[in-house]
Amino acid sequence: MQIIQETPYRFRIEQEGAMRVPGIVFASRSLLPDEQGDMALMQVANVATLPGIVHASYAMPDVHWGYGFPIGGVAATDVDNNGVVSPGGVGFDISCGVRLLVSPDLDREQLQPHIRAVMDHLDQAIPRGVGTKGVWRLPTRAALERVLTGGAEYAVEVGHGVTEDLQRCEDGGVLPGADTATVSERAVERGLGQIGSLGSGNHFLEVQTVDSVYDATVATHMGLAEGTVCVMIHTGSRGLGHQICTDHVRQMEAAMTRYDIHVPDRQLACAPVHSPEGQAYLAAMAAAANYGRANRQLLTEATRRVFEAHTMTTLEVLYDVSHNLAKIETHPIDANPRTLCVHRKGATRSLPPHHPDLPADLTEVGQPVLIPGTMGTASYVLAGVPDNPAFFSTAHGAGRVQSRHQAARHTNADVLRRGLEEHGILVRGTSRRGLAEEKPEAYKDIDAVIETSHQAGLARKIARLVPLGVVKG
């Protein structure tokens, strides 16, 4: 594999063999994955073999090894020129994403006397952990189907939130095209009990405060200033999304020979977007996306109740965006608008100012891009920029450098917790193993990831947020 450094923040994997396009990796030298220990760059090259892929197989600054696609991978296929959709380009946690809540009238100093009570009650109010039941008890498949087709919009309709929440959600909180007939009974069983829960792994709810502002005008427009209290929620579609991915990977594996599709890795199983298998996956994926959006809406309401009870203040939604999704979008290819299936796996959509999909009150500043760090490190708010070279995409987080097993092997969870609390970060976890697996050292340097995103023209820095307390599974 020949890798050429084109700029300090951009590398090119030369097109060779079955690759239909080159690979483009947005990274500094220090963030580039190690070819010996991380197969992510090979996966970037493998993705470049997909039928219908256009421009390049892209990798974001937080790229690391994943299932088929690298995590931090972006690839667009031309829908009307044999373009395919691949479940591996979305991943098992469909519509995993981030929501940021902002307090309009509570700052860090005002929160400080109440922070322990807030964290203790969030500990009780936020269901989390493997297989945990959620805050919403759905009695039947029919009730779940309303969630799968209505997303956060349906959650608000039945009293979990306000209409203003939806105006700051990607797609207004509901992804069209969901078809519950494409969702298996096993997925339904897994989804019935988990709606309104955080899950485990790298999912979290974090109370934060703004400690640096890079663009005061845009930050003010977004309600952010030094000391502003925020809450970041990171979760997805739980077991339902995982099952949908599993089901449709199997279907596509069986279908590829019928479409004469050959890929270098069976985890890249795919089918033409226009095929029955492709359409079924997109419909099921949309259902899972709506589940994930409703999930974050329910956790928002649970969080609001805690803040209202202990600080007498409310929380407003700044933005909610997925970072595991395939969407049908229009982008110019050779100066002509084309309908593309844009896969973003561990990558955040980053819309520029005046993009038609932005809510009216954000059109002048661009989309808030929410990039969480790791437990104990900073998170960031960026904004979309006009000349983004990767279908308006950027990083989604810090990116792992250690497996969960490696991270936990030499880590004492109690020592980790005490160290975080000595730095003013209160930790409420359900599993010592889970805490150890998510230690900050298991991830790349989030500040370096953000700087690369900024310098590579993927998005621009607006504000830096630091944790005050974290709820983990």
C-alpha positions in Angstrom: 0.0 0.0 0.0 1.5 3.3 -1.1 0.6 6.3 1.2 1.6 9.8 0.2 1.4 12.8 2.5 -0.2 15.6 0.5 -0.4 18.2 3.3 0.3 18.2 7.0 -3.3 17.0 7.6 -4.0 14.9 4.5 -2.7 11.5 3.3 -3.5 9.7 0.1 -3.6 5.9 -0.4 -2.8 5.4 -4.1 -5.4 3.5 -6.1 -4.2 0.0 -7.0 -5.7 -3.4 -7.6 -9.5 -3.6 -7.3 -9.7 -0.1 -5.8 -12.1 2.1 -7.9 -11.0 5.4 -6.2 -8.1 6.4 -4.0 -8.2 6.6 -0.2 -8.0 9.9 1.5 -7.1 10.1 5.2 -7.4 13.3 7.1 -4.8 13.0 9.9 -1.6 14.5 11.2 1.4 12.2 11.2 0.8 11.4 14.9 -2.8 10.4 14.4 -2.2 8.2 11.4 -3.0 4.6 12.4 -0.1 2.2 12.8 -0.2 -0.2 9.9 1.2 -3.0 12.0 -1.3 -2.8 14.9 -4.4 -1.3 13.3 -5.9 -2.5 10.0 -7.9 0.7 9.5 -5.8 1.9 6.5 -6.3 -1.4 4.8 -10.0 -1.1 5.4 -10.0 2.4 3.8 -8.5 0.7 0.7 -11.0 -2.1 0.9 -13.9 0.3 1.0 -12.5 1.9 -2.2 -13.5 -1.3 -4.1 -17.3 -0.9 -3.5 -19.4 -0.7 -6.7 -20.4 2.9 -7.5 -18.1 4.6 -5.0 -17.2 8.2 -6.1 -14.4 10.6 -5.3 -12.6 8.6 -2.6 -12.8 6.4 0.4 -12.4 8.9 3.2 -11.1 8.5 6.7 -11.6 11.1 9.5 -8.9 12.1 12.0 -10.2 9.6 14.6 -10.1 6.7 12.3 -9.5 3.2 13.7 -10.2 -0.5 12.9 -13.9 -1.4 12.7 -16.3 -4.0 11.2 -15.7 -3.9 7.4 -15.5 -0.1 7.2 -13.1 1.6 9.5 -14.6 3.6 12.3 -14.2 7.1 11.1 -15.0 6.1 7.5 -17.0 8.0 4.9 -17.9 6.7 1.5 -20.5 7.8 -1.1 -21.9 5.6 -3.9 -23.8 6.9 -7.0 -27.3 5.5 -6.5 -28.1 5.5 -10.3 -24.7 4.1 -11.4 -24.7 0.7 -9.6 -24.1 2.3 -6.2 -24.4 0.0 -3.3 -25.4 0.3 0.4 -23.4 -1.6 2.9 -24.5 -2.2 6.6 -20.8 -2.3 7.5 -20.7 1.4 6.4 -23.1 2.2 9.2 -22.2 -0.3 11.9 -24.1 -2.2 14.5 -25.1 0.8 16.6 -27.3 2.4 14.0 -27.8 6.1 14.6 -25.5 6.2 17.5 -25.1 10.0 18.0 -24.8 12.9 20.3 -27.2 15.5 21.7 -26.0 18.6 23.5 -28.3 20.3 26.0 -27.4 23.9 27.1 -28.6 25.8 30.2 -29.6 29.3 29.2 -29.3 30.6 32.8 -27.0 28.3 34.9 -23.2 28.6 35.0 -20.5 26.5 36.6 -20.4 28.5 39.8 -24.1 28.3 40.3 -24.1 24.6 39.7 -21.2 23.8 42.0 -23.2 23.7 45.3 -25.7 21.2 43.6 -23.4 19.1 41.5 -23.2 16.1 43.8 -27.0 16.0 44.2 -27.4 16.3 40.5 -25.0 13.5 39.8 -26.5 11.3 42.4 -30.0 11.7 41.0 -28.8 11.3 37.4 -27.3 8.1 38.6 -30.7 6.9 39.6 -32.6 8.4 36.7 -30.6 7.2 33.7 -30.9 3.5 33.0 -27.7 2.0 31.6 -25.6 -1.1 31.2 -25.9 -4.2 29.1 -29.5 -5.3 28.6 -30.9 -2.6 30.9 -34.5 -1.8 30.7 -35.4 1.8 29.6 -37.6 4.5 31.1 -40.4 3.9 28.6 -42.3 0.6 28.9 -43.8 -0.2 25.5 -46.4 -3.0 25.9 -46.7 -4.2 22.3 -45.1 -4.3 18.8 -47.7 -1.7 17.7 -46.4 0.7 20.3 -42.8 0.2 19.2 -43.8 0.7 15.6 -44.9 4.2 16.4 -41.4 4.9 17.7 -39.8 3.3 14.7 -41.7 5.4 12.3 -42.0 8.6 14.4 -38.7 8.9 16.2 -38.2 11.9 18.5 -41.2 13.5 16.9 -43.5 10.8 18.3 -41.8 11.0 21.7 -42.6 14.7 21.8 -46.1 14.1 20.6 -46.9 11.9 23.6 -45.4 14.3 26.1 -41.6 13.6 26.2 -40.3 17.1 25.4 -41.4 20.2 23.5 -41.7 21.0 19.8 -38.6 23.3 20.0 -36.5 20.2 20.7 -37.3 18.9 17.2 -36.2 22.1 15.5 -32.6 21.4 16.6 -32.5 17.8 15.6 -31.1 16.4 12.4 -34.1 15.7 10.0 -36.4 17.2 12.6 -36.0 14.2 14.8 -37.4 11.6 12.4 -35.8 9.9 9.4 -38.3 9.2 6.7 -38.6 5.9 4.9 -38.8 3.6 7.9 -40.7 0.4 7.2 -41.4 -1.8 10.3 -42.0 -4.8 8.0 -38.3 -5.0 7.4 -37.5 -5.2 11.2 -37.3 -8.8 12.5 -39.2 -10.1 15.5 -35.9 -10.6 17.3 -35.0 -7.0 16.8 -38.5 -6.0 18.1 -38.0 -8.2 21.2 -34.7 -6.5 21.9 -36.1 -3.0 21.3 -39.3 -3.2 23.4 -37.7 -2.9 26.8 -34.7 -0.7 26.1 -36.1 2.5 24.9 -34.9 5.3 27.1 -31.6 3.8 28.2 -28.0 4.7 27.8 -26.4 1.3 27.2 -22.8 0.5 27.9 -19.3 0.7 26.3 -18.4 4.3 25.2 -22.0 5.6 25.7 -22.3 8.2 28.4 -24.2 11.2 29.8 -21.9 14.0 30.9 -22.4 17.2 32.7 -20.0 19.8 31.2 -19.0 23.4 31.2 -17.6 25.6 28.5 -13.9 26.4 29.3 -12.8 28.0 26.0 -14.5 29.9 23.2 -12.8 30.2 19.8 -15.5 32.1 17.9 -17.5 34.4 20.2 -20.0 35.4 17.6 -21.0 31.9 16.7 -20.8 30.6 20.3 -23.1 33.4 21.5 -25.6 32.4 18.7 -25.5 28.9 20.0 -26.0 29.9 23.6 -22.4 29.1 24.6 -20.1 31.2 26.8 -17.3 30.5 29.2 -18.9 28.8 32.2 -22.1 27.8 30.5 -23.4 24.4 31.8 -24.2 21.7 29.2 -25.2 18.1 29.2 -23.9 15.8 26.4 -25.8 12.5 25.7 -24.1 9.9 23.6 -26.1 6.8 22.8 -27.8 5.0 19.9 -30.4 2.3 19.0 -29.3 -0.3 21.5 -30.0 -3.9 20.9 -32.6 -3.2 18.2 -30.1 -1.5 15.9 -27.5 -4.2 16.6 -30.0 -6.9 15.6 -31.1 -5.0 12.4 -27.5 -4.8 11.3 -26.9 -8.5 12.0 -30.0 -9.5 10.1 -29.3 -7.4 7.0 -25.6 -8.3 6.8 -26.7 -11.9 6.5 -29.2 -11.1 3.8 -26.7 -9.1 1.7 -24.0 -11.8 2.1 -26.4 -14.2 0.5 -27.4 -11.7 -2.2 -24.0 -10.5 -3.5 -23.5 -13.4 -5.9 -26.8 -12.6 -7.5 -25.6 -9.1 -8.3 -22.1 -10.3 -9.3 -20.6 -8.3 -6.5 -17.1 -9.2 -5.2 -15.5 -7.5 -2.1 -12.2 -8.2 -0.5 -13.8 -8.6 3.0 -17.1 -10.3 3.7 -17.8 -7.7 6.3 -18.3 -5.3 3.4 -21.4 -7.2 2.3 -23.5 -4.9 0.2 -26.3 -4.7 -2.4 -27.3 -2.1 -5.0 -29.3 0.7 -3.4 -32.1 0.1 -5.8 -32.3 -3.6 -5.1 -34.9 -5.2 -2.8 -32.1 -6.0 -0.3 -30.8 -2.5 -0.5 -34.2 -0.9 0.0 -35.1 -3.3 2.8 -31.9 -2.4 4.7 -32.4 1.4 4.3 -36.0 1.0 5.6 -34.9 -1.0 8.6 -31.9 1.3 9.2 -34.3 4.3 9.2 -36.5 2.5 11.8 -33.4 2.0 14.0 -32.4 5.6 13.5 -35.8 6.8 14.7 -35.4 4.5 17.8 -32.1 6.1 18.5 -33.5 9.6 18.2 -36.4 8.8 20.4 -34.0 7.3 22.9 -32.0 10.5 23.2 -35.3 12.5 23.5 -36.4 10.3 26.5 -33.0 10.7 28.2 -33.2 14.4 27.7 -36.5 14.5 29.6 -35.1 12.4 32.4 -32.1 14.8 32.7 -34.3 17.9 32.6 -36.4 16.6 35.5 -33.2 16.2 37.6 -31.9 19.7 36.8 -35.3 21.3 37.4 -35.6 19.6 40.8 -32.1 20.5 42.0 -31.2 23.8 40.2 -34.6 25.2 39.3 -33.3 25.6 35.7 -34.1 24.0 32.4 -32.0 22.7 29.5 -32.5 23.5 25.8 -31.4 21.3 22.9 -28.5 22.9 21.0 -28.4 20.0 18.4 -28.8 16.3 17.9 -26.9 14.5 15.2 -26.1 10.9 14.3 -22.7 9.6 13.5 -23.6 6.1 12.3 -25.9 6.4 9.3 -26.3 6.0 5.5 -28.3 8.8 3.9 -29.5 9.6 0.4 -28.1 13.0 -0.4 -27.4 15.2 -3.5 -23.8 16.3 -4.1 -22.0 17.5 -7.2 -19.9 14.9 -9.1 -17.9 16.4 -12.0 -20.0 19.6 -11.6 -23.3 17.7 -12.0 -25.7 17.0 -9.1 -25.9 13.3 -8.3 -28.0 11.2 -5.9 -25.6 9.5 -3.6 -25.8 7.1 -0.7 -23.4 8.6 1.8 -22.2 6.2 4.5 -20.9 7.8 7.7 -19.6 5.3 10.2 -18.1 7.1 13.2 -18.3 10.3 11.3 -20.5 13.4 11.9 -22.4 15.3 9.2 -21.1 18.9 9.2 -23.4 21.2 7.2 -22.1 24.7 6.2 -24.0 28.0 6.6 -27.0 28.4 4.4 -27.4 24.7 3.7 -31.1 24.0 3.1 -31.3 21.2 5.7 -30.4 23.6 8.5 -33.0 25.0 10.9 -33.7 28.7 10.2 -32.0 30.0 13.3 -28.7 28.3 12.4 -28.5 29.1 8.8 -26.1 32.0 9.3 -23.6 30.0 11.4 -23.8 26.5 10.1 -24.6 23.2 11.9 -23.3 22.6 15.4 -20.9 19.7 15.1 -20.7 17.8 18.4 -17.6 15.8 19.0 -17.2 14.1 22.4 -13.9 13.3 23.9 -13.2 10.5 26.4 -14.2 10.1 30.0 -12.2 12.8 31.8 -11.1 14.8 28.7 -12.6 17.7 26.8 -15.4 17.6 24.2 -16.0 20.2 21.4 -18.6 22.1 19.5 -17.5 22.9 16.0 -19.5 24.4 13.0 -19.8 23.2 9.4 -17.8 25.0 6.7 -18.6 25.6 3.0 -15.7 23.8 1.4 -15.7 20.5 3.3 -14.0 18.0 0.9 -15.7 14.8 2.3 -19.4 15.2 1.6 -19.8 17.5 4.6 -18.4 15.1 7.2 -15.9 15.2 10.0 -14.8 13.2 13.0 -17.1 11.8 15.7 -14.8 11.5 18.7 -11.3 10.7 19.9 -11.0 7.2 18.3 -9.6 4.2 20.2 -6.0 3.2 20.3 -6.4 0.3 22.7 -9.0 -2.4 22.6 -11.4 -2.7 25.6 -9.4 -5.8 26.8 -6.1 -3.9 26.5 -7.5 -0.9 28.4 -9.0 -2.9 31.2 -6.0 -5.3 31.6 -3.8 -3.0 33.6 -6.3 -0.5 35.0 -7.7 -0.3 38.5 -11.2 1.2 38.2 -11.2 2.5 41.8 -7.9 4.3 41.2 -9.2 5.7 37.9 -12.4 6.9 39.6 -10.4 8.6 42.4 -8.1 10.2 40.0 -11.0 11.7 38.0 -12.6 13.0 41.2 -9.4 14.6 42.3 -9.6 16.6 39.0 -13.2 17.7 39.8 -15.0 15.0 37.7 -17.7 13.1 39.6 -18.1 9.6 38.2 -21.3 7.5 38.4 -20.8 4.1 36.9 -22.5 0.7 37.1 -19.5 -1.4 36.2 -15.8 -1.3 37.3 -14.9 -3.1 34.2 -16.8 -0.6 32.1 -14.9 2.3 33.6 -11.6 0.6 33.1 -12.3 -0.1 29.4 -13.1 3.6 28.8 -10.1 5.2 30.5 -8.8 8.3 28.7 -5.5 6.6 27.7 -7.4 4.1 25.6 -8.2 6.9 23.1 -6.4 9.3 20.8 -5.7 12.9 21.9 -9.1 14.7 21.4 -7.4 18.1 21.1 -5.2 16.8 18.2 -8.3 15.3 16.5 -10.1 18.6 16.7 -7.1 20.6 15.5 -6.8 18.3 12.5 -10.5 18.6 11.7 -10.1 22.3 11.9 -6.9 22.6 9.8 -8.1 20.1 7.2 -11.2 22.1 6.5 -13.7 19.6 7.8 -15.2 22.0 10.4 -14.1 24.9 12.5 -13.7 25.2 16.3 -16.3 27.1 18.2 -16.0 26.0 21.9 -14.3 23.5 24.2 -16.2 21.8 27.0 -14.8 20.0 30.0 -16.5 17.4 32.2 -17.9 18.1 35.7 -19.6 14.7 36.1 -20.1 11.6 34.0 -22.7 8.8 34.1 -21.5 5.6 32.5 -22.8 2.1 32.0 
